[in-house]
Amino acid sequence: MQKELYKNLYRTQSIRLKEWDYRINAAYFVTICTKDKAHYFGRIEDSKMVYSLMGIIADVLWYEIKNHNKNIELGDFVVMPNHIHGILILQNEHIDDEMMETGHALSP
């Protein structure tokens, strides 16, 4: 099964742990890649990232996450030409019924 995981360029079955409850308070490392690895977010010039307009928007929207969810702390974040990496720190005080009913934050 592991050999098949990335065969179709990342649009395969979930790699989330079935036994892990993703509502648990923890730090989660997130990577978001662009379609076809296109350099939408900018370019590397003299070993530094030079943001495109989309890269600036990605950077701004990362910091907006806290304004939309009070249970999230933001860890380190970096914009690369064709992907972004970030650490989201989940700090739920309680798990509400709506999360459980809709399946949000649950592993598949």
DSSP file (Angstrom, degrees, kcal/mol; ACC not computed):
  #  RESIDUE AA STRUCTURE BP1 BP2  ACC     N-H-->O    O-->H-N    N-H-->O    O-->H-N    TCO  KAPPA ALPHA  PHI   PSI    X-CA   Y-CA   Z-CA
    1    1 A M    >>        0   0    0      0, 0.0     3,-0.9     0, 0.0     4,-0.8   0.000 360.0 360.0 360.0 -42.6    0.0    0.0    0.0
    2    2 A Q  G >4  +     0   0    0      1,-0.3     3,-0.7     2,-0.2     4,-0.4   0.851 360.0  57.4 -60.1 -34.9    2.8    2.5    0.9
    3    3 A K  G 34 S+     0   0    0      1,-0.2     3,-0.3     2,-0.1    -1,-0.3   0.823 107.1  48.8 -66.2 -29.6    4.3    2.1   -2.6
    4    4 A E  G X4 S+     0   0    0     -3,-0.9     3,-1.0     1,-0.2     4,-0.5   0.627  87.0  92.6 -81.1 -14.0    1.0    3.2   -4.2
    5    5 A L  T << S+     0   0    0     -4,-0.8     3,-0.2    -3,-0.7    -1,-0.2   0.849 100.0  19.4 -55.8 -46.1    0.5    6.2   -1.9
    6    6 A Y  T >  S+     0   0    0     -4,-0.4     3,-1.5    -3,-0.3    -1,-0.3   0.249  90.8 109.2-110.5  12.6    2.2    8.9   -4.1
    7    7 A K  T <  S+     0   0    0     -3,-1.0    -1,-0.1     1,-0.3    -2,-0.1   0.852  81.0  48.4 -57.9 -37.5    2.0    7.1   -7.5
    8    8 A N  T >  S-     0   0    0     -4,-0.5     3,-1.0    -3,-0.2    -1,-0.3  -0.095 127.2 -93.5 -98.0  35.5   -0.7    9.5   -8.8
    9    9 A L  T <  S-     0   0    0     -3,-1.5    -2,-0.1     1,-0.2    -3,-0.1   0.925  81.0 -48.1  53.4  56.5    1.2   12.7   -7.7
   10   10 A Y  T 3  S+     0   0    0     -4,-0.1     2,-0.8    -5,-0.1    -1,-0.2   0.302 111.9 104.4  80.5  -6.0   -0.4   13.3   -4.3
   11   11 A R    <   +     0   0    0     -3,-1.0     2,-0.2    -5,-0.1    -1,-0.1  -0.536  60.3 104.5-103.5  67.0   -4.1   12.9   -5.2
   12   12 A T  S    S-     0   0    0     -2,-0.8     3,-0.1     1,-0.3    -7,-0.1  -0.440  78.3 -38.2-125.0-162.8   -4.5    9.5   -3.6
   13   13 A Q  S    S-     0   0    0     -2,-0.2    -1,-0.3     1,-0.1    -3,-0.0  -0.164  78.5 -82.0 -60.1 159.7   -5.9    8.0   -0.5
   14   14 A S        -     0   0    0      1,-0.1    -1,-0.1    -3,-0.1    -3,-0.0  -0.301  25.9-156.5 -65.6 145.0   -5.5    9.9    2.7
   15   15 A I        +     0   0    0     -3,-0.1    -1,-0.1     2,-0.1     2,-0.1   0.311  55.8 123.1-100.3   6.6   -2.3    9.6    4.6
   16   16 A R  S    S-     0   0    0      1,-0.1     2,-0.4     2,-0.0    -2,-0.0  -0.407  74.0-105.7 -67.4 143.6   -4.1   10.6    7.8
   17   17 A L    >   -     0   0    0      1,-0.2     3,-1.1    -2,-0.1     5,-0.1  -0.564  21.7-150.0 -71.5 124.9   -3.7    8.1   10.7
   18   18 A K  T 3  S+     0   0    0     -2,-0.4    -1,-0.2     1,-0.2    89,-0.1   0.820  96.4  51.1 -66.0 -30.2   -7.0    6.3   11.1
   19   19 A E  T 3  S+     0   0    0      2,-0.1     2,-0.4    -3,-0.0    -1,-0.2   0.513  93.5  91.4 -86.8  -3.6   -6.4    5.8   14.8
   20   20 A W    <   -     0   0    0     -3,-1.1     2,-0.8     2,-0.0    87,-0.4  -0.787  68.1-143.9 -97.2 132.3   -5.7    9.5   15.5
   21   21 A D    >   -     0   0    0     -2,-0.4     3,-2.1     1,-0.1    85,-0.1  -0.840   9.3-157.6 -92.0 108.0   -8.4   11.9   16.4
   22   22 A Y  T 3  S+     0   0    0     -2,-0.8    84,-0.2    83,-0.3    -1,-0.1   0.393  85.2  73.1 -73.5   5.0   -7.4   15.2   14.7
   23   23 A R  T 3  S+     0   0    0      2,-0.1    69,-0.3    68,-0.0    -1,-0.3   0.574  73.9 111.8 -86.4 -11.3   -9.5   17.2   17.1
   24   24 A I  S <  S-     0   0    0     -3,-2.1     2,-0.3     1,-0.1    66,-0.2  -0.331  84.4-100.6 -65.5 140.0   -6.8   16.5   19.8
   25   25 A N  S    S+     0   0    0     67,-0.2     2,-0.3    64,-0.1    66,-0.2  -0.466  74.2 118.3 -61.2 119.5   -4.8   19.5   20.9
   26   26 A A        -     0   0    0     64,-0.5    64,-2.8    -2,-0.3     2,-0.5  -0.967  67.8 -90.4-169.0 171.2   -1.5   19.2   19.1
   27   27 A A  E     -A   89   0A   0     -2,-0.3     2,-0.5    62,-0.2    62,-0.3  -0.878  39.9-160.3 -97.8 130.0    0.8   20.9   16.5
   28   28 A Y  E     -A   88   0A   0     60,-3.5    60,-2.8    -2,-0.5     2,-0.5  -0.947  10.7-142.3-117.2 127.8    0.0   19.9   13.0
   29   29 A F  E     -A   87   0A   0     -2,-0.5     2,-0.4    58,-0.2    58,-0.2  -0.782  24.4-167.5 -88.6 123.5    2.5   20.4   10.1
   30   30 A V  E     -A   86   0A   0     56,-3.4    56,-2.3    -2,-0.5     2,-0.4  -0.928  12.4-174.1-118.9 135.0    0.6   21.4    6.9
   31   31 A T  E     -A   85   0A   0     -2,-0.4     2,-0.5    54,-0.2    54,-0.2  -0.998   2.0-171.8-125.5 131.6    1.9   21.5    3.4
   32   32 A I  E     -A   84   0A   0     52,-2.2    52,-2.3    -2,-0.4     2,-0.3  -0.989  10.0-162.8-123.7 123.2   -0.2   22.9    0.5
   33   33 A C  E     -A   83   0A   0     -2,-0.5    50,-0.2    50,-0.2     2,-0.1  -0.753  17.7-117.7-106.8 151.4    1.1   22.4   -3.1
   34   34 A T    >   -     0   0    0     48,-2.5     3,-1.6    -2,-0.3     2,-0.1  -0.455  44.1 -85.9 -80.2 158.0    0.1   24.2   -6.2
   35   35 A K  G >  S-     0   0    0      1,-0.3     3,-1.9     2,-0.2    -1,-0.1  -0.430 111.9  -0.6 -64.8 134.8   -1.4   22.4   -9.2
   36   36 A D  G 3  S-     0   0    0      1,-0.3    -1,-0.3    -2,-0.1    -2,-0.0   0.700 119.2 -81.1  57.3  22.2    1.3   20.9  -11.5
   37   37 A K  G <  S+     0   0    0     -3,-1.6    -1,-0.3     1,-0.2    -2,-0.2   0.755  76.9 172.4  58.4  26.6    4.0   22.3   -9.2
   38   38 A A    <   -     0   0    0     -3,-1.9     2,-1.9     1,-0.1     3,-0.3  -0.384  41.4-119.1 -67.3 144.2    3.5   25.7  -10.9
   39   39 A H        +     0   0    0      1,-0.2     3,-0.4     2,-0.1    43,-0.2  -0.474  58.8 144.5 -85.2  67.0    5.5   28.6   -9.3
   40   40 A Y        +     0   0    0     -2,-1.9    15,-0.4     1,-0.2    14,-0.4   0.793  64.3  56.1 -73.6 -29.9    2.4   30.7   -8.5
   41   41 A F  S    S-     0   0    0     40,-2.2    11,-1.8    -3,-0.3     2,-0.3   0.565 116.7 -84.6 -88.0  -8.1    3.8   32.1   -5.2
   42   42 A G  E     -C   51   0B   0     39,-0.5     2,-0.3    -3,-0.4     9,-0.2  -0.976  44.6 -81.6 143.6-156.4    7.0   33.6   -6.5
   43   43 A R  E     -C   50   0B   0      7,-2.1     7,-3.3    -2,-0.3     2,-0.5  -0.962  29.6-109.1-147.6 160.3   10.5   32.7   -7.3
   44   44 A I  E     +C   49   0B   0     -2,-0.3     2,-0.4     5,-0.2     5,-0.2  -0.847  37.9 175.1 -94.3 126.2   13.9   32.2   -5.7
   45   45 A E  E >   -C   48   0B   0      3,-3.2     3,-1.3    -2,-0.5    -2,-0.0  -0.986  69.4 -11.0-135.9 123.0   16.4   35.0   -6.5
   46   46 A D  T 3  S-     0   0    0     -2,-0.4    -1,-0.1     1,-0.3     3,-0.1   0.906 129.2 -56.1  52.6  44.9   19.8   35.2   -4.9
   47   47 A S  T 3  S+     0   0    0      1,-0.2     2,-0.4    -3,-0.0    -1,-0.3   0.642 119.3 107.0  64.6  17.9   18.8   32.5   -2.4
   48   48 A K  E <  S-C   45   0B   0     -3,-1.3    -3,-3.2     2,-0.0     2,-0.4  -0.950  74.2-113.5-126.4 147.7   15.8   34.6   -1.3
   49   49 A M  E     -C   44   0B   0     -2,-0.4     2,-0.6    -5,-0.2    -5,-0.2  -0.661  24.7-162.9 -78.9 126.7   12.1   34.1   -1.9
   50   50 A V  E     -C   43   0B   0     -7,-3.3    -7,-2.1    -2,-0.4     2,-0.1  -0.951  20.1-136.0-110.8 111.5   10.6   36.9   -4.0
   51   51 A Y  E     -C   42   0B   0     -2,-0.6    -9,-0.3    -9,-0.2     2,-0.2  -0.379   9.2-150.6 -71.6 140.5    6.8   36.8   -3.6
   52   52 A S     >  -     0   0    0    -11,-1.8     4,-2.2    -2,-0.1     5,-0.2  -0.396  44.8 -90.2 -85.6 178.8    4.4   37.2   -6.5
   53   53 A L  H  > S+     0   0    0      1,-0.2     4,-2.3     2,-0.2     5,-0.1   0.910 132.7  51.1 -58.4 -41.3    1.0   38.8   -5.8
   54   54 A M  H  > S+     0   0    0    -14,-0.4     4,-2.6     1,-0.2    -1,-0.2   0.868 107.9  52.6 -64.9 -35.4   -0.4   35.3   -5.1
   55   55 A G  H  > S+     0   0    0    -15,-0.4     4,-2.2     2,-0.2    -1,-0.2   0.891 108.7  49.6 -65.6 -39.7    2.5   34.7   -2.7
   56   56 A I  H  X S+     0   0    0     -4,-2.2     4,-2.6     2,-0.2    -2,-0.2   0.916 111.4  49.4 -63.9 -42.9    1.7   37.9   -0.9
   57   57 A I  H  X S+     0   0    0     -4,-2.3     4,-2.9     2,-0.2     5,-0.2   0.921 110.0  50.7 -62.8 -44.0   -1.9   36.8   -0.6
   58   58 A A  H  X S+     0   0    0     -4,-2.6     4,-1.6     1,-0.2    -1,-0.2   0.909 111.5  48.8 -59.3 -42.4   -0.9   33.4    0.7
   59   59 A D  H  X S+     0   0    0     -4,-2.2     4,-1.2     2,-0.2    -2,-0.2   0.928 113.5  45.5 -63.4 -46.5    1.3   35.1    3.3
   60   60 A V  H  X S+     0   0    0     -4,-2.6     4,-0.9     1,-0.2     3,-0.3   0.921 111.4  52.3 -64.0 -44.5   -1.5   37.5    4.4
   61   61 A L  H  X S+     0   0    0     -4,-2.9     4,-0.7     1,-0.2     3,-0.3   0.806 100.2  63.0 -66.9 -28.6   -4.2   34.8    4.5
   62   62 A W  H >< S+     0   0    0     -4,-1.6     3,-1.1     1,-0.2     4,-0.4   0.944 105.3  45.8 -57.6 -46.4   -2.0   32.6    6.8
   63   63 A Y  H 3< S+     0   0    0     -4,-1.2     3,-0.4    -3,-0.3     4,-0.3   0.679 103.7  64.7 -73.9 -16.0   -2.1   35.2    9.5
   64   64 A E  H >X S+     0   0    0     -4,-0.9     3,-1.4    -3,-0.3     4,-0.5   0.671  79.0  84.8 -75.9 -17.8   -5.9   35.6    9.0
   65   65 A I  H XX S+     0   0    0     -3,-1.1     3,-1.8    -4,-0.7     4,-1.1   0.891  84.3  56.8 -53.5 -42.7   -6.5   32.1   10.2
   66   66 A K  H 34 S+     0   0    0     -3,-0.4    -1,-0.3    -4,-0.4     6,-0.2   0.784 100.4  58.8 -61.6 -26.8   -6.5   33.2   13.8
   67   67 A N  H <4 S+     0   0    0     -3,-1.4    -1,-0.3    -4,-0.3    -2,-0.2   0.597 110.5  42.7 -77.4  -9.7   -9.3   35.6   13.0
   68   68 A H  H << S+     0   0    0     -3,-1.8     2,-0.3    -4,-0.5    -2,-0.2   0.558 121.2  33.2-111.5 -13.4  -11.5   32.7   11.9
   69   69 A N    ><  -     0   0    0     -4,-1.1     3,-1.3     3,-0.1    -1,-0.3  -0.873  56.6-165.0-148.5 111.1  -10.8   30.2   14.5
   70   70 A K  T 3  S+     0   0    0     -2,-0.3    -1,-0.1     1,-0.3    -4,-0.1   0.637  88.3  64.5 -70.6 -13.3  -10.1   31.1   18.1
   71   71 A N  T 3  S+     0   0    0     19,-0.0    20,-3.4     2,-0.0     2,-0.5   0.273  86.7  89.3 -94.4  11.5   -8.7   27.6   18.9
   72   72 A I  E <   -B   90   0A   0     -3,-1.3     2,-0.4    18,-0.2    18,-0.2  -0.929  51.9-170.3-114.7 129.7   -5.7   27.9   16.5
   73   73 A E  E     -B   89   0A   0     16,-2.7    16,-3.1    -2,-0.5     2,-0.5  -0.904  25.7-126.7-106.9 146.4   -2.3   29.3   17.3
   74   74 A L  E     -B   88   0A   0     -2,-0.4    14,-0.2    14,-0.2     3,-0.1  -0.815  25.3-174.3 -98.7 129.0    0.0   29.8   14.4
   75   75 A G  E     -     0   0A   0     12,-3.5    -1,-0.0    -2,-0.5    14,-0.0  -0.080  51.1 -33.9 -94.8-157.2    3.5   28.3   14.3
   76   76 A D  E     -     0   0A   0     10,-0.1    11,-1.9    -2,-0.1     2,-0.3  -0.226  62.1-172.5 -61.7 153.1    6.2   28.9   11.8
   77   77 A F  E     -B   86   0A   0      9,-0.2     2,-0.4    -3,-0.1     9,-0.2  -0.994   8.5-175.9-150.2 141.1    5.1   29.4    8.2
   78   78 A V  E     -B   85   0A   0      7,-2.6     7,-2.3    -2,-0.3     2,-0.5  -0.997  15.8-147.1-144.0 138.6    7.0   29.7    4.9
   79   79 A V  E     -B   84   0A   0     -2,-0.4     5,-0.2     5,-0.2   -30,-0.1  -0.913  20.5-176.7-102.5 126.9    5.9   30.4    1.3
   80   80 A M        -     0   0    0      3,-2.9     3,-0.5    -2,-0.5   -39,-0.2  -0.722  43.6 -94.3-114.0 168.6    7.9   28.7   -1.4
   81   81 A P  S    S+     0   0    0      0, 0.0   -40,-2.2     0, 0.0   -39,-0.5   0.858 120.1  14.7 -54.7 -38.8    7.5   29.1   -5.2
   82   82 A N  S    S+     0   0    0    -43,-0.2   -48,-2.5   -42,-0.2     2,-0.3   0.266 129.5  22.8-124.3  13.2    5.1   26.1   -5.5
   83   83 A H  E     -A   33   0A   0     -3,-0.5    -3,-2.9   -50,-0.2     2,-0.4  -0.987  59.3-135.1-164.6 166.4    4.0   25.3   -2.0
   84   84 A I  E     -AB  32  79A   0    -52,-2.3   -52,-2.2    -2,-0.3     2,-0.4  -0.970  11.3-160.5-128.3 148.5    3.6   26.5    1.5
   85   85 A H  E     +AB  31  78A   0     -7,-2.3    -7,-2.6    -2,-0.4     2,-0.3  -0.969  20.4 159.2-122.7 142.1    4.5   24.9    4.8
   86   86 A G  E     -AB  30  77A   0    -56,-2.3   -56,-3.4    -2,-0.4     2,-0.5  -0.992  34.3-130.6-157.3 159.6    3.0   25.9    8.1
   87   87 A I  E     -A   29   0A   0    -11,-1.9   -12,-3.5    -2,-0.3     2,-0.5  -0.969  19.4-166.2-115.3 121.9    2.4   24.7   11.7
   88   88 A L  E     -AB  28  74A   0    -60,-2.8   -60,-3.5    -2,-0.5     2,-0.7  -0.925   7.5-154.1-105.9 129.0   -1.1   25.0   13.1
   89   89 A I  E     -AB  27  73A   0    -16,-3.1   -16,-2.7    -2,-0.5     2,-0.4  -0.903  10.1-150.1-108.5 110.5   -1.4   24.5   16.9
   90   90 A L  E     + B   0  72A   0    -64,-2.8   -64,-0.5    -2,-0.7   -18,-0.2  -0.653  19.1 175.5 -84.1 129.4   -4.8   23.3   17.8
   91   91 A Q        +     0   0    0    -20,-3.4     2,-0.3    -2,-0.4   -19,-0.1  -0.523   8.4 176.2-133.7  65.3   -6.0   24.4   21.3
   92   92 A N        -     0   0    0    -69,-0.3   -67,-0.2     1,-0.2     3,-0.1  -0.539  20.7-164.7 -73.0 131.5   -9.6   23.2   21.7
   93   93 A E  S    S-     0   0    0      1,-0.3     2,-0.3    -2,-0.3    -1,-0.2   0.816  79.1  -8.1 -80.1 -33.4  -11.1   23.8   25.1
   94   94 A H  S    S-     0   0    0     -3,-0.1     2,-0.7     2,-0.0    -1,-0.3  -0.974  70.3-113.1-154.3 162.2  -13.9   21.4   24.2
   95   95 A I        -     0   0    0     -2,-0.3     2,-0.1    -3,-0.1   -71,-0.0  -0.904  37.3-144.8-100.8 116.7  -15.1   19.4   21.2
   96   96 A D    >>  -     0   0    0     -2,-0.7     4,-1.3     1,-0.1     3,-0.5  -0.439  18.9-116.5 -84.7 159.5  -18.5   20.7   20.2
   97   97 A D  H 3> S+     0   0    0      1,-0.2     4,-2.8     2,-0.2     5,-0.2   0.823 111.4  62.6 -61.5 -33.5  -21.3   18.5   18.9
   98   98 A E  H 3> S+     0   0    0      1,-0.2     4,-2.3     2,-0.2     6,-0.3   0.896 101.4  51.4 -62.0 -40.1  -21.3   20.2   15.5
   99   99 A M  H <> S+     0   0    0     -3,-0.5     4,-1.1     1,-0.2     5,-0.5   0.915 113.4  45.4 -61.5 -41.9  -17.7   19.1   14.8
  100  100 A M  H  < S+     0   0    0     -4,-1.3    -2,-0.2     1,-0.2    -1,-0.2   0.907 113.5  48.6 -69.5 -41.7  -18.7   15.5   15.6
  101  101 A E  H  < S+     0   0    0     -4,-2.8    -2,-0.2     1,-0.2    -1,-0.2   0.880 116.4  40.8 -68.4 -39.0  -21.9   15.6   13.6
  102  102 A T  H  < S-     0   0    0     -4,-2.3    -1,-0.2    -5,-0.2    -2,-0.2   0.658 104.6-126.1 -85.3 -15.1  -20.4   17.0   10.4
  103  103 A G    ><  +     0   0    0     -4,-1.1     3,-1.7     1,-0.3    -3,-0.2   0.488  53.2 155.3  83.7   1.9  -17.2   15.0   10.7
  104  104 A H  T 3   +     0   0    0     -5,-0.5    -1,-0.3    -6,-0.3     3,-0.1  -0.396  68.2  13.8 -63.7 139.6  -14.9   18.0   10.5
  105  105 A A  T 3  S+     0   0    0      1,-0.3     2,-0.3    -3,-0.1   -83,-0.3   0.500 100.7 121.1  74.1   6.5  -11.5   17.4   12.1
  106  106 A L    <   -     0   0    0     -3,-1.7    -1,-0.3    -7,-0.2   -85,-0.1  -0.749  67.9-113.7 -98.2 148.5  -12.1   13.7   12.2
  107  107 A S              0   0    0    -87,-0.4   -89,-0.1    -2,-0.3    -1,-0.0  -0.466 360.0 360.0 -73.6 154.0   -9.8   11.2   10.4
  108  108 A P              0   0    0      0, 0.0    -1,-0.1     0, 0.0   -90,-0.1   0.496 360.0 360.0 -67.8 360.0  -11.4    9.3    7.5
